[in-house]
């Protein structure tokens, strides 16, 4: 990870609501883990929680690009995810992204929120990989 990405992640954790986003994704995963049916969704939420805590210097890609096999039913599961948690997580990150983009110094944080907003609709089958 580059020094700039490390600096971005430190600033994100301190000023960019990184801890809050991490906890929000963890809470979504915990709620989904209550039922047996929600466990695959919870695993995806926990995976994205780690990405939400440290988004700089990494990107989310399809698991197929990392050499993993695509699990049957991922598309249907992602549609179910949108109904169960995706809309709320999207709204959180979209609003925070707009608010942080209001200042010039907050634009990188806003872009990170928009990246998280995009993944809020289809986190199943995604993996965080280093950029570059």
Secondary structure, DSSP 8 states (H G I E B T S, - for coil): --HHHHHHHHHHHHHS-HHHHHHHHHHHHHHHTTSSTTHHHHHHHHHHHHHHHS-TTEEEEEGGGGT----TTHHHHHHHHIIIIIHHHHHHHHHHHHHHTTSSTTHHHHHHHHHHHHHTT--TTEEEEE--
